[in-house]
């Protein structure tokens, strides 16, 4: 194991003073930035087959009353290592089901998930997950929560202590190391969850509405943090959200899903995530493309919702 | 069936009548509380008008957070219980003016009027001496008087009554057809008693007089001993023991049974609960057993346990084991079922194995529930052990009070009840303290 390299300048997350003016963020090569949490092994590998592919995924399950639900139908998608995908869609479009299948908590009825050339059959440390809330272990201190992944692997405490210190610096919680998680605010808890996920050095980070329960201000700060972490670590990230704004800001690629059956409705490639790295997210929102894209997606989702409502009313 | 309803209806009416009879006393007690509350508020307002956040709230009725247990009320409540206890037992701890009227003690006289068969009437005086229990006073001497009825002397113990065979020294007798027609000038017959101010005089079927000194409002020692006599008993029993068994021995036996029974119940119940929470097969297997045994009160098992295991330690421990087992199993089961699935998912995606998830997620997550169950189980065990000892035991605090009740040693019975209450409360406090110390995250998820 190599020692974790020192962070890039300006990365220390010192309680959100991150508005570094009009500093333009340039995306640099993936490997050089993959430094958080001793991510040495992966960076030396051949990257040609690295990435996540979702192949012809279908999910259909029976209900106790004999009928069945088609949660997903024929969803295919390829993500290269280091890509940031946000997923949007009305309720019941299968976003969370998709994420649970990628995480390995559910087995699809058809299709498969392939990560870095091997098929996924269950949960594994290579795919970390950040939940909306309630996933921290409240019987552990902040430090023990972050250390959980390395501990489970049997990493010596001296080694994991360095990773923990480093990551708590990154998320700005160094002073809260000894606190119990229930003593922290909601935003701080989500930062712990992020650090805990990163401590395990996963290839893919799955986020299930990680900022959904936060207030608007904290949420904006956390969005900047997610962008920073993405850029610095070069992780592949799939982020599920209900907020169109968040999906636009945090999606290098944006997937709009449609319900019944859950399927991919439209995919976008967006510049905003790259622009937002190290910059003021409010400035990003002033980009001429931002508002039209937002309106387009909002309309799309509205129409889907109306369609669902109409269908329900017809049935009634 | 109709007979049962009629009987139960009768019981209900008797009950309602005694409830109505108790109402004045309850009203008196509530009145005392309201008076104390009124005085307290007045004094407090005079002394210092507080302006903390709660006192500035305009809505306090229905605001749970504005209702805080008033320390002064608790102190007054406890003091009042002892004052009432002392007042109605003539306790020496209380100043005399707080005592409820006691039984009549001392000398007094009443007269009776005899009518002989020939219609001749005569009066005689009865010199009554009422003395406290345990005293042997000298009987007063009756004055010699003329006439067919002679004066009598009557020595009675307080709270008791005594027959006066008035014709023992009279010139006319019951056999001779004489009978008493009045006491203190008031006519008396078999259905009409006469109140003579310091007691009650009744005419018996045989024509003698029955005198009962007035009891006052205080309770006799045999019903309710004074606080200090309970305290003295506590000292004497803890030093010399009761029926050759010391208090420490009684208490240790009871506590030993509770602790061993509870420990065994937890040692089996917790793993059983985990198995039921983690495996379909175990859930299916034990659900019918647990769900059936849970509502069976452990006290109902006492006869069976005595038949099977006798009245020794084994039987008691089996009983307490059964009392704790189901509670602990259900607590552990719901602790496991209550784990938030996102925590388990998170642990899996952090690379934890099943064993690690059990050790680091499921067990700590279920601890608060297990502690709650343990508190309930300890309470039930304590109640069950006392009841089991009441039924059959050689030693134990329950055995002590049931033995004392047979000899009407009410002070020991009261002392035992108070000790049982204090120990039960102590166990609960200990469990709460342990819970606060060991699972500080309870209710914080």
Interface residues (C-beta under 8 A of the other chain):
Chain A: X103 X104 X105 X122 X123 X124 X125 X127 X128 X129 X131 X132 X134 X135 X136 X137 X138 X139 X148 X149 X152 X153 X180 X182 X196 X197 X200 X202 X206
Chain B: X340 X342 X343 X345 X346 X347 X348 X349 X350 X351 X352 X353 X356 X360 X361 X364 X365 X367 X439 X440 X441 X444 X445
